[in-house]
Amino acid sequence: MNKKFTDSLKNPFNYGLIGGVVIVYFSAIGIVEVFSERNLIGESLSLGHLMLFFGALFAGIFTSKKIEHDNPLPNILSGAFAGLVSSIFPLALYYIGTHFNLREIFINVTPNLMDLLLFGRESAATGLFLFMLTTTLLGMIGAGYYLLPDVIKKPFTSGFAWTLGIALFSENVTQILRTLDKLVRDRSPQSTFIRDNIRTIFQDGSLVPNVAFWIFLISFGITLARVLLAAKKMDQPAVVEEELTPKKKLAKQITNMVLLAVVLVFAPVFIGRFLSQVLFLVGLYIMMGLGLNIVVGYAGLLDLGYVAFFAFGAYTMGILTTTTNLNPGGGLNFWMTLPIALMVSVTAGLILGFPVLRMRGDYLAIVTLGFGEIIRILALSDWLAPIMGGAQGVLKIPNPVFFGKVLDTPETLYYIVVAGSLIAGFISVRLRDSRLGRQWMAMREDEDVAEAMGINLVQTKLLAFSIGAGFSGLAGAIFSARLGNIFPHSFNLLISVNILSLIIVGGLGSIPGVVIGSFILVGMPELLREFNEYRLLMYGILLIVMMLNKPEGFIPAEIFKRELHAKDEELAGAQAD
């Protein structure tokens, strides 16, 4: 009996300790204190509080996963115990921090952090008791949340996600509302409806508690209605697919495309300059991501020097259009240089492809990484300074001109990026469904078998490198025209890592996955520039979580999804038998 009781406490204790370590880690590196300055809902809930109690909540969730009981009480009690245990390390941090000078080792263990651990209470005993009580309750909530049926769990998740999302991006939502207010007042100067509601919804950059409650309630209700409707449809006899005629399918596709086109065309009008600049950066990474997706996702060639092609496009555009002494004969315009930059990047892809034709896996990754670093160092060197500007870079690159209008603002340059992304996406879709695309995928699965089936590996690999390089060169050319000045340090290894990360997070081989990955890894950090110091940390955490829980990515290609979950399906089938 004692052994059974001890075993029942083992998982809650272990998960509680892990949760406590997470809390202490976030505290020691300064996330809790820095994020505490960002209020989410009124002055009662800040982003720092979420980081502080993140560990306790998930300790309760993971503890509940490990317990199988018909009675929910053991899960709830185990979650409470896990939450209580998660407070051990933070309390130890408080005790050590108040008796020893930890700032000599951990500079972020400040008096403000200690005050956060005490909930601002003057009495240490009262504050520590409240901290323990809070972690215990959060452990119970986490365990209870896991036990909820899907019909309730999904609405709760949706409600919290929408509420916290709007609170987190309150500045961006406010900016959009102010832009709308300006558009309305230009037509009706007396209208103050939107301006008044901004003050009602947000105060001092945080969401008003009453509004937060209504956002949660509306999102909960909508999601609940959708879940119930989906369940009702599943209970009904299956609908024959043939009812949706080809004409109706075509009409539906055209409708979706028209709606997407309307959103893309009018987005800068409503979102303002800053968000247009964010979308510009996202679009650049979508173009580069689509190119690397061909090389890695379709052909299975791990390329860590992809930034080199981005540099080729940017420098070609800069050198041929600049008005400095690098181009004494006078520069070409943007539109004349764009196809040249594209061809230079494609040629660079072919040049890289030849030496690595017989390399695979890690060896290929190392060689391509070296290629990218060689290009950056050459651009930085004095040897090529008369051509590429050296450390001083290429200056005075003119902006594009379209029918006499200079495209020098984020709102106008946004359309060039959108056009480039749509062209890259269209080409990617056509290549994926073509004979060449199937050759790439066969080569990715097994080069020897693909060659035995008659696939020309040399031609197939070179086409993958060159087409992927072309997309990156296109993005680089637009990038240099936007900035007006480019420098070698703008093309470091981190860009290649970011592009590879976004196609992994979004889903290898998946075109929608590239778009989602770009918004997550490029768009969101730009929207949260105040937390830029922890951007790479968040990248690492997200990649670890994705690899452990959803290795195929957010929107994976079907073939990758089947491969990664084949064993799970076999196991489920064996259990069913």
N, C-alpha and C positions, 0 to 999 in steps of 0.2 A: 504494500500500500504506500509506504514511504517512497519507494523507488518510482512508482507511478506518479505520485505527487511531484517529486523532483523533476521527472521528465516533462511534466506539464508546464513547469516554470522555466525550462531550459530555453525554448524558443522566445518567449516574451523577454527574458533577461538578455539574451543575445541581441535581439533586435533593438531593445531599449538602449543597450550600450552603444550600438551603431548609431542610433538616433542622437545620443548624447555627444558622440564624437563629431557628428555632422554639425551640431549646434556650436560646439567649441571651435571647430575649424572655421565656420563662417564668422564667428566672433573674433578669432585671433587674426584673421587676414583683413578685418575691417569692414566686411560687407554689412554686418548688422548695424554698425554705427553710421556708416555712410548712407545706407538705405533708409535708416530711421528718419532722415530729414525729408523723405518723400512720403507725405500723407496720402493715403488712398481713399479712405472713407472718413470724412470729418477729421477730428484730431484723435480719434480713438483707435484707428487702425492704420499703421504705416507699413511700408514695404519691409522695413527692418523687423517688424513684429512677425511678418510671414517667414522671413529667413530664420528668425529666432526659434520659431515653433514648428518649422518644417520637419525636423527630425522626429519629433514626438508624434505628429500626425501619421507619418508614413510608417513609423514603428508599429502603431496600432493596426494599420492596414495590412502590413506583411505578417504580423502575428496572427491576425484573423484568418489569413490565407492558409496557414499551416495547421489550423484546428478544424477537425471535422466532427461536428456535433449537431444533432437535431435541435437541441436546446441552445438558443443564442446566448444564454447567460455566461457560459464558460468563455466564449469569444470576447464578450464585453469585459469581463473581469481580467482576462489575459491582456487585452488592449490597455486597460487601465494600469495594470502592472508594468507593461512595456513603457507607457508614458511616464510613469513614476520613475522607473529606472533611467529613462533618458535625461532626467534632471540631475543625475549624480555628478556627471562631469562638469556641467555648467556651474553647479553649486561649489564644486571643488575649485573651479577657475575663480569664482568670486572669493572664496576663502584665501586662496594663495595670492590672488591679486591685491587683497587688502592687507596682507601681512608681509608681502615681499614686493620688491620693485620689478615686476615682470616686464616693464616697458624697456628695460635694457635688452631684452631678448625679443619680446613681441611688442612692437611699438604701438599696435592698435588696441592693446588692453588698457584703455583709458578710463578715467573717472566717469565719463559719459556712458561707456559700456556698462560699468558697474551699476549706474543709475538705471539703465534699461533693464538689467537683470532684476532689480528691485521694484520695477514698475513705478519708479519715481517716489517710492515710499521712504520716509525718513528713518523708520524703524527697519533694521536689517531683517529681524525675525519675521515681521509682517510681510515684507517684500519677498523673502525667500519662500515663505509658506504659500503666498499667492502664485509664485513661479511653479512650485511643485504641484499645486492644485490645478493650474492651467495645463501643464504637460500631462497630468493624469486624465483630465477631461478630454484633451485632444486625442490621447491614446484610445479612450472609450469611443470618441466620435469616429476615429479612423476605423476601429474594429466594427462599429455599427454600420458605417457607410459600406463596408465590404459586404455585409450581410444583406443589404437591401436588394430587393428584386430589381432586375434591369428596368422594368417599367417605371420605377421610382428613381433608381440610381442615375439613369441618363438625364432626366429633367433636372435633378439636383446638380449634376456635373455641368450641364449647360448653363444653369442659372448662375452658379458661382463663376464659371469661365467668362460669361458676358459681363457680369458685374465687376469682377476684378480687372478684366481687360479694358473696359471703358475707364475705370478708375486709374489704371496704370498709364494709359495713353490719353489722359485727360487734357494735356496741353495740345496734343494733336487734334483731338475732337473739338476743343475750344477754338483752335485756329480755323478749322473747317467751318464751324458755325459763324465765326466772325467774317469769313470770306462771303458766306451766304448772306449775312446781314448787310455787308457792303453792297452786294449785288441788288438786294431788295431795296435798300435806301437810295441807290442810284435811280431807281424807277419811282419809288415812293418815299421821299425824304422824311415824311412824318411817321413812317412805320418803325416802331421800336420793339416789336414782338420778339424777334430772335435775340436781341441784345438783353432784354429783360429776362428771358428764359435762360440765357447763359449764366446770369448771376444767380438764378434759382437752382440750376443744376450743379454748378461748380462754385466753390468758394475757396479762395487761396490755393488753387491748383488741385483741390481734392473734391471727391464726389460727396454731395450732401447725403447724409444717412437716409432720409426719407426717399430720395430719388433712387438710391442704391437698392432699397427694399423693393421699389416698384419695378426696377429693371430686372431684379432677380425673379420677382413674381411673374412678370410678363414672359420672360425667357423660359421659366419653369412651365408655365401653362402651354406655351406654343410647342415646346418639345414633348410634353406629356400628350398633347393632342396628336402629334405626329406619330409617337410610339404606339398609341392606342389604335390609330388608323391603320398603321402598318400591321399590327397584330390582327386586326379585323380582316384585312385583305388576305393574310396568310391562312385564316380559318375558312375563307371562301374557296370554292373550286378554282383551280388554276385558269387564268385567262389565256386564251390561245394567242400566240405571238402574231399569227397571220392577220389579226384584226387591225394591226398597225400596218397599213399598206405602204408600199415604197413612196408614194406621193406624200403621205402623212409624215413619214420619216424625214423626207427631204424638206418638207415645210417646217418641221420641228428644228432641223439643223440650221435652216436659213434664219429662222426666228432667233435662235440662240446666237448666231453669228452677228445678226443686226444689233441685238442688245449689247453684245460685247463691243462692237464697233462704236456704238453710241457712248458707252462708258469710257472707252479709251480716248475718243475724240474730245469729250467734254470734261474729262477728269481734271486737267490743269485749271480750268475755269473755276472749279469749286474748291479745290484743295489748297490753292495758294502756292507760293514760290518754294518754300522749304520742302513741302511734301512732293512737289514736282521734282526737286533735286534728288530726293530719296528714290523716287521711281526711276529717275535717270540712271542712278547707280545700280538699282536692281535690274534694269533692262540690260546694262552692260554685262552684268554677271550672268544674266539669262543667256545672252549670246555666247559668252565664253563657256558657260556650263553646257549648252547644247553641243558646242564643238568638242569639249572634253568627253561628253557623254558618248559621242561617236567613237572616240578612241578607246575609252575605258569601258563604257557600258555596252556598246555593240561589239567592238572588235576584241575587247579584253586585253588591251595593251596599256599597262600602267605607266602613265606619263607624269613625272613630277617636274618637268621643265616647261610646262605649258605656257608659263608667263613669257617665255622667249618670243613666242609668236605675237603675243600682245605687244611686246616691245617693238617688234619689226613693224607692225602696223602703225604704231604711234610715231616711231622715228621716221618712217617713210612719209607720213603725212606732215610731220614737223619740218623735215629737211626740205621737202619740195614746195612747201607753202610759206615758209618763214620769210620775213623781209629783212633779216639780219645779214651779216657778211657771210654766213654759211651758204647763202644762195644769192651771190652777187648779180646774177642775171635777172632777178625778179621771180617771185614764186608763182606756182600754178594756183588755181582756186581749189576749193574743197572737193567739188564734184569731179573735177578732172583727175585729182590725186587719188580719190577713193578706190577706183579699180586697180590703180598701180599698187597701192598699199595691199590690196587683196591678193594680187598676183605675187608680190614679194613674199608675203606670209605663206602662200601655198608653196612657193619654191623653197622656202626655208623648211617647210614640213617635209618636202621630198628629200632635201639634203640631210635632215635628221634621220629620215627613214632608212636610207641606204646602209649606214653603219650598224644599225640595230636590227637588221632583218632576222638574224638567227638568235636573238636574245629574247628571253621570256622572264616574267615574274620580277623578282627582286633585282636581277641584273639589269633588266630594261629600265626599271625605276631609277637605279643609281646613275646609269648613263644619261638618261634624259634630265635628271637633276643637275648633273655636271654641265650638260649643254646649256641649260637655263642660266647657270652661274657664269659660264664663259661669256655669254651674250651680255650679261649685266656688267661684268668686269671690262669687257671690250668697250662698252659704251662709256664707262667711267675713265678709261685710260687716256693718257696724253697722246698715244699713238694715233688714235682715230679722232682726236679732238678737232682737227680742221674740218672733219666731215660731220661728226655727231655732237660736237660741242663739249665733250669731256664732262668734267664735274659741273660745269656751268650750264649744261643742258642745251636745249633748243628753245629760244625765246621768240616772242612776237609772232606766234602762230595765229593767223586770222581766223575769225569765226566763219561758219558757212553763211552763204548768202543765197536766199531762195526768192527768185523773181524780184530782186531789188531790196528785199527785206533782210537785214542782218539778224541771224539767229544767235543772239548773245545772252539769252535768259534761259533759266531752267525750263520755263513753260514752253518755249519754242523748240529748244533742243530735245525736249522730251519726245516730240513727234518723230525725230530722226531715229532715236533709240527704239521707239515702238515699231517703226517701219522695219528697222534692222532685225529686231527680235521676231517679228511676224514672218519675215522672209526666211530667217534661220530656222524657225519652227516648221514652216511649210516644207523646206528642203529636208529637214530631219524626218518628218513624217513620210515623205515620199521615199527617202533612202531606206528607212526602216522596213517598209513594205515592199521594197524592190528586191530583185535578185541579188544585187550587191549587199543589201542589208542582211539577207539570209546567209550569204557567204561569210560576212563578218561574224554573225552569231555562231555559225558552224565552226569557224576558226577559234572563237572564244572558248567553245566547249572542249575542243581537242584539235590542235593543229595537225597532228599526224594523220588522224582520221580524215580531216578536211582535205589535206593534200592527197590522200589516197582516193578520195571521191572526185578528184579532178579540179579542185580549187587552186588557182594560182596564188600562192601565199605572198610572193613578192609584190605582185600587182595589188592584191587586196590590202596588204599592210600599208603600202605607199599611198593608196587612195584614202585610207583611214587617217593617216597622219596629215596628208595635204588638205583634205576637206576640213578636218578639225582645226588645223592651223588657219585656214581661211576665215572661219568664224571668229577666232581670237584676233586676227589681224583687223577685221572689220571693226570690232569693239575698240581696239587700240587706236585706230584712225579717228573714230568719233571722240574718244577720250581726249586725245591731244588737241583736237579742234575746240573742245569744250573748255579745257583749262587755259589754253593759249601759251603755256610753258610746260615743258616736260624735262624731267631729270632722271638720271640712272637709278636713283634710290626709289623711284616710283615703281620699279619692276623687280621687286625682290621675291624670294622664295615663298613668302607668306601668301602672295596672291595665288600661286599654284595650289597651295595647301587649302586655301579658302574655297577655290573652285572644286577641288576634289571632295572637300567636306560637304559642300552643298549638294553634289549629285549623290553622295552616299546617304545623307540625311533625307533627301527627297526620294531617292530610289534609283539604283543603277538601271540604266536602260529605259528609264521612264521620262518622257517629255514633260508631262504635268509635274512629275517629281522635281525636275530642274527648276521649274517656276516656283513651286512651294519652297524648295530648299533655298532659293535666292531670297525670297521674302523673309524666311526665318533667319538665315545667317547674315544677310546683308541689310535688309530693310529694317528689321527690328532693332539691331544695334545702332543704326543711324537714328531711329526714333528715340532711343534711350541713350543719347550721347553723354548724359550726365553720369552714366555708369560705365563709360568707355574703358576705365582702368581695369575692369573685370571682364572685358569682352572675351579674351582668349580663355579665361577660366570657364566661362559659360560655354564656349565652343567645346572644350574638353569634356565637361559634364554632360552636355547634350549628346556628344558622340558616344560616350560610355553608356548612357541610358539607352540610346538607340540600338547599339550593338547587343545589349543584353536583352532588351524587351521587344524590339522591332527591327531586327537586322536587315530586313528587306527594304526599309525606308517608309516614309509616310505614304507615298503613292507609288508602290513598286510596279515594275513590269510583271506581267503574269508569269512569265517563264522563271524569273528569279523567285517569285513568291512560291511557285510550285516546288522549285528545287529546295528552298530553305525549309519548307514545311512538309516535305514528302514523308519524313520519318514520323512526324506527328500524325499525319493522316493514316499511315500504316498502323501505328499504335492504336489510334481510335477505332480503326476497322477491326483489329484483332480483339479489342475489348468488346466491341459490339457482337462479334461472333461467339 
